[in-house]
Amino acid sequence: MALHTKNGRPLQVVGDKVYSRSGQIVGRIRGEKTYGPDGRYIGTITNGRLVYRSTHSASMSSPFSAANRLGSARANRVGSALWGDEPDIPD
């Protein structure tokens, strides 16, 4: 699955885990939502974009741990006009 943030930053998806371009763990996919290692809501996946939606921010998942991975050289994409904000994740 190709996944980018709302503003077009590329993310790596391996199984149900999401990693930043630099290889840092961002979160785990549960349905259409992504939750950080601490179980807090990171964003909602819509049309191949990870978008932070404040109306979903109260949802939680169980904490987890995962190792970081190697970085990726994928390029940014053009931003999207989807409803929501850019998620606060490392690059």
C-alpha positions in Angstrom: 0.0 0.0 0.0 1.4 3.4 -0.9 0.6 5.8 1.9 1.4 9.5 2.2 0.5 12.2 4.8 -2.1 14.8 3.9 0.7 17.2 2.7 2.3 14.4 0.6 5.2 13.1 2.8 5.7 9.4 1.9 5.3 6.7 4.6 6.3 3.1 4.6 3.7 0.4 5.3 4.9 -3.1 6.3 2.0 -5.4 7.3 0.0 -3.3 9.7 2.8 -1.0 10.8 3.5 2.5 9.4 7.0 4.0 9.4 8.2 7.5 8.5 10.5 8.0 5.5 13.5 7.9 7.9 12.3 4.5 9.2 10.9 5.6 12.6 7.8 3.7 13.7 4.8 5.9 13.3 2.0 3.6 14.3 -0.2 0.5 13.7 -3.2 0.4 11.3 -6.5 -0.7 12.9 -9.2 -0.5 10.2 -9.0 2.9 8.7 -7.3 4.5 11.7 -3.6 4.5 12.7 -2.5 4.5 16.4 0.9 5.3 17.8 3.1 3.0 19.9 1.5 4.5 23.0 -2.0 3.7 21.7 -3.0 7.3 20.9 -4.7 8.2 17.6 -2.4 9.4 14.9 -4.6 9.7 11.9 -7.3 8.2 9.5 -6.4 6.7 6.2 -8.4 8.2 3.3 -7.6 7.8 -0.4 -4.0 6.7 0.4 -3.4 9.7 2.8 -2.9 9.7 6.5 -5.0 12.6 7.8 -5.4 13.8 11.4 -9.0 14.4 12.3 -9.7 16.0 15.7 -13.1 14.3 15.8 -11.4 11.0 16.0 -8.7 12.0 18.4 -10.4 10.6 21.5 -10.2 7.0 20.2 -7.4 4.8 21.7 -5.9 1.4 20.9 -3.6 -0.8 23.0 0.1 0.2 23.2 2.6 -1.9 21.2 6.3 -1.9 20.4 8.1 -2.3 17.1 11.6 -1.8 15.9 12.5 1.0 13.5 13.4 0.2 9.9 15.7 1.5 7.2 14.7 4.8 5.6 13.2 5.2 2.2 14.1 7.6 -0.7 10.6 8.0 -1.9 9.6 11.5 -3.1 6.9 13.8 -1.7 3.6 14.0 -3.4 1.4 17.1 -3.9 -0.7 17.9 -0.8 -4.3 17.0 -0.7 -7.5 19.0 0.0 -8.9 16.2 2.2 -10.8 17.3 5.4 -8.4 17.2 8.3 -4.9 18.2 9.3 -1.3 17.0 8.7 -0.5 14.4 11.3 2.3 15.2 13.7 4.8 12.6 12.8 8.6 12.5 12.3 10.1 12.7 8.8 
